[in-house]
Each structure stands twice: as C-alpha cells, then as structure tokens.
C-alpha cells in the first residue's frame, strides 16, 4: 500500500466566532485510518476513526466519516474528540474515551452557493504525477448558516462567511506558509512551499484575491516568485504585482498533519490572528487591510528563504546541492 492522505478543510467565520473542520483519510503500510479535526480560538480537537468509516463520492462532492457528513451544501457533525494539545500525549488525540477527557461536537451548518475558482489552483502542476502534496480550492467564499456545539460552547452562524480547500498526496511540505482571510466582498488566500520534484527542490506559490466576483490569481505557473518566506512574513512578486503578508505575532493551536501517509506531524495554525495584507500593481494599491481575524499556518523549520534571482551560477549550484533550487515558470500574468 502506498503512503497517501486526502483531506478537506472548511473554515467558517461568524459573529460568534471562527472554526475550521478537517475531515481526512490517511493510508500507509503501517496504519490506515481516517480522522476529523476541529480548531477554534479556544481549542484544537482530534478524533480518529477506522479506515472503514470513510466513504467518498468525489463526483457529487460528498464525504462521510461515521455519522459525520461533509458536502458542498453543508456539514453535519456528531462525534467525540480529545484535545490535540493535552499534555503533548499522542494517545490523547486518538478519540479513545480512555485517553482523557472527551468533548462532544455536534451541529449542522448549511452553505450557500460556492464561488469556485476559474480553474484548478494547481494549474499545469495538477497534471504532474508524484507530487508530494497537491492543493485544491473548492470555494473562495460562500455563506454559512447554522450552529455547532463544542462541549458547553456553541458557535452560531447567521450569514457567516465560509471557505473550502483540500490537500492530497503523501506528506505536507517540509517548509510552507499559508494564510486565508475574508474580505467584505470577497476573500484572499496565499500559500508558498518548498516542493520536491524530480530530485530537485523549488519554492512554489499559489493564491488568489477574490473581490467583487473577480478573481486575481497568483501562481508559480503564471510567473510568480517567492521573494521572502518566513514565519512572520510572506512576499510574492508576479509581473507588476507585489503581494506582502505580515503576521506581527505568533500563536495558535496545534494540529496533526500527514507525514508519509500517517498523522504523526505537528503544525501550528492560528484560526484568528492579526495580519496585514498588501497587494500592489505597480504603484497602485489594490488591497491594504489590517485584521485580527485572519487564518495562518506555517512550518519554516528549514533555513529562511530569500530571493535567489541575483546569485551567480556557482552560488545557484551550491544552493541546489544544499537544499533548495528554484524553478520559475515563465508565463504571462492572469490579469
């Protein structure tokens, strides 16, 4: 059996609070299972299920784990989970009632019409086999209505904002930064990662600015390059576009992430953090906003990423032999 994971990510924001739900299946020679994770501003929960509990109809966009249903029209939750952060104990994440205090999660959320991207966020990279991790965006923004109870806490949504994406492959990238934020009339997402491919590494990026029903896309295959990637800052350049995201403070909750098909890695996500977003086209400011409700996730354990465009040929060979070599796809910007 080949190592493999497949998961969806729902982020929902309303007046009462923000939550994210992550259903996934993870397969490896050592162990096969599926899981549901939930993260709020107060807690990070994890429940593991037998692999047989997983059902999916990709054509209809329906995923089921036990009694829990995930679709493009909404989600239904009814499960018990344990805290990922409880004492750092791996067994506390299993959902076993004997491993610690169990928290009941129950509720129903209904979604409005998805604002889908014009085409696959991976572009031509979607056709390349053997990639470590494939990213997908299913909805740039939709409405959310309903309520979810998490223990004694209830988060209600009345015409809230929703976002849905997904990932699949063998492992999360070794080094990456991701962020998503809802705008008044749209949303923004940007991600950059160190990507192994054909024996090399390059730093790739994908993202979009969705505003007033118009999609501005940023991606390696459109000529974008990552000029800075750190845990508190991400900078992208694409033609005359310049995108900068700053995270002035760190924090968040621990999540379990896939490593060779198993959920053995820990990463930190902040579901509602302070962030500053700036998108410029030449000298024109398309977007500048400071918020306390952004989502961010990063793992930059490898050395800091810097712009290599001015290095000599010898320096580039050294970078490649060490850890990273950039591959930049020359293409015209989308807009």
N, C-alpha and C positions, 0 to 999 in steps of 0.2 A: 504494500500500500504506500503510495506516495504521500509525503507531507503536504497538507493542504488546509487552508482555512477560508471561510466565506462568511461575511457578516454585513449587516445593515446598521446604519446609525441614524436615529431620529433625534433631532433637537427641537424642543418646544419651549416657547417663551410667552409668558402671560403676566398679568398684573400681580398675581400671587407668587410668582417665582419662575424658575427655569429648571428643566430637567432634560436629560438625554437617556435614551434607551438603546441598547445594543444587543440584538439577537445574533447569534453566530453558531457555526458548526466548525469543529477543528478535528482533523484526522491525521494520524501518524501511525507508524508501525508499533510504537509503544502504547498508545492510548487513543481512543476515539470517543468524542463526546460532543455535546452542544451546550450552549450557555445563554443566559440573559444577564446583562449588566445594566445597572441604573446609577446615574450620578446626578446629584442635586448640589445646591450650595452647602448643604448640611451633611451629606453622607454619600458614600460610594458602596454599592451593594453588588454581590455576585451570587449567582446560583447556577450550579452545573447540573445537567440532565444527561441521561443515557443517549447515545447517538440515535437509538431507535425512536426517540421522541421528536426527532427533526423531520419535518415534511416541507417541501417547497414546490411551488408551481411558478417557474420563472416567467412563463408566457403571460400568466394572469397577474403576476406580482403579488403572490400570496406565500407567506412563510408561517409555519406553525411549530411551536415547541411546547409539548404537553398541552395544557389548556390555554396557552397564550397564542394569540393570533396577531399577525403583522401584515398589513396590506397598504396599498396606496390610498385607500379610503379611510383608514384609521387603524387603531390598535386596541386589543383587549388584553388586559393583564390580570393574572391571578396566580401568584407564586409566593413562596417564602424564600428569603435570601439572608445572607450574612455579610457583615462589613468586610470589605477588602482590607481595610486599614487596622483591623482589630489585632493589636499586638504583633503585627507582621507575620502572623501564623498562616501558612499556606492552607492548612486544613480549615481555617475559619472562612475560607472562600468557597467551600465545596457545596454549601447549601444543606449540609447534613445537620439535622437538629441537635446532634450530639456534639458538634464542634463549637458551640457558642450560642449566644442569643440570636434567635431567628426573628426577622422582621417581615411582616406580611405586606405585600404590594398588590393592590387591587384597583382596577379602574378601567374606563373606556374613554378613548379620545377619537374624535371624528375630524377628518381632514377635508379641506376644500380642494379645489382643482389645483393640481401641481403645475408650477411654472418650470417646465423641463428645458434643459439646455438644447441648443440648436442641433448639436451632435455630440458624440461620445467625448467626454472631457479628456480622455487619453489621446484623442486624435489618431494618427497612424500608429502610435505605440500600442494601441489596442489589438493590432494585428500581429504583434511580435510575441511568439511563444517563449515560455521560460522566464518571464519576468518575475522578480521576487515578490512584487506587490502591485496589483492593478487597482486604480482608484476609479470610482464611479460617482456621478452626481445624478440623482433621480429627480429632485425638486429643489430649485433655487429659493423658492418661497411658496408657502400655502397657508391657509388659515387653520387654526386648531381650536376645537371646542370640546369640552368635557371636563373630567376631573380624575385625578389619581391619588389614592390614599397610600401613604408610606408610613406604616406603623400608625401613630396617632396624628401624623401630619397629613393635611390634604392640600394639594395644589390644583386650583381650578383655572380653566382656560375659557375665556369668552372672547371670541375673535382674536385669539392669540396668533403668534407667528410660528411657522414650522419650516424645517429644513430637513432633507433626507439625502444621505450619501451612502456609499458602501466601499468595502475593500475585499480583495481576494488574492490568494497566492500561497506562499509558504511562510513568509515572515514579514513583519513590519520593517521598514528601512532602518538601518543601523543608526542613521542620523537624519532627523527631519524636524521641521517646524510647520505647524498647521494652525489656521485661525478661521473663524467664521463669525459674522456679525449681521444682525438685522438692521436695515435702514428703514426710514419712514415709508418709503415707496419702493423697497427692494431689499437686496442683501448683498453681502460680499463674502468671498471665500478665497483664500490663498494658501498654497502649500508648496514647500520645497523639500527635497530629499536627496540624499546620496544614493545613487542607483547603480547596482552591479549589473553589467550586461556584457556578455561575450568576453569575459576575462578582464574587463575594464570597469572603472567607476566614473560616473559623471553626475553632476548636480543638476537635477531637473526641477521644473516647476510647472504647476497648473493652477489656474484660478479664474475668477470672474468677478465683475462688477455688474450686478443686475439692478437696473434703475429705470423706473417708469416704463416697464415692459421691454427694455432694450438691454441686450447682453453685450458687455465688453469682455472679451476673453484674453487671458494672458497664459502663454504656454511655451515650453521649450521648442515645440514643433512650429511655433509662429515666430521664432527668433528671440524669445525671451532668455535672459541670462540672470543668474543669481549673483548679485554683487556683494551681498552680505547676508549671512545666516547665523544668527546667534540666538540664545535662549530669550533675549530681551529685544531682538530687532531682526527684521527681515526686509531686504531691499531687492527689488526686481527692476530690470531695465528691458524694455521691448520697443525698439524703434524710438519714437519720441515720447513714449510713455515712461514714467518713473513712478514706481509704487514703493511706499515705505510704510511699514507697520512697526510700532514701538509698543512694548509691554513694560511699563515702568516698575512693576512689582511682580514677584514670582509667588507661587502658591498653588492651590488647587487640591484635587483629590487623586488618590492612586487608582489606576485601572489595571486590569490584567490584559496583556497583549500577546499576539501569536509569535512564537519563535519555533521554526521548523514544525509547524502544524500543531504545537501544543501551547496552551495558555500559561507559559512559565515566565514571561517577561513582565516587568512592572514599568508603567509610564505614568506621567502626571498630567491630568487635564484640569484646567480651570474653566468651569462652566459659566462663570460670570466675573470676568476680570476687567481691570482697567486697560484700555488700549487706545492708541492714536493711529488713525488711518489717513494716509495722504495719497491721492492719485493725481498725477500731473500729466498733461500733454503739452510738451514744450514748456512755455511759461504759464500756461493756463491751468488753474486748479480745478479739476473735475470733482474731486471729493476731498474734504477735510473734516473729520469728525473725531471727537474725543468721547469715549463712552466708558461706563462701568459695567456693561452687560455683554461684553464680547466673550467668545469661547476661544481657548488656545490650548494647544498640546504640543509638547516638544521633547526631543531627546537629542541633545547635542554633545554627547559624551566624547565624540572624536574632536580633533583639533578644530579651531574656528575656521570657517570658510571665508575666503577673501577672493576678490576679483583677480583672476589669473591672466587676463587678456594681454597684459603688457610684459609677461615673463618671456625670457629668451627660450630658444628651443631646448637648450641644456636644462634650464630650470623646469620646463614642462616635463622632460623625461624623468627628472628626479621626483616630481610630484606624482607622476603616474606610477613609478616604481615604489613610492611610499604608500600612498593610499588613494589619492584622487586624481582623476584626469577628466577634464570637462569635454563633453561633446555638445557642440552647439549646432542646431539645425537652422540653416539659413532659410528664411521664409518671410513673406510679406505679412505685416500685422493684419489682424482681422478687420480692424476699423481704419 
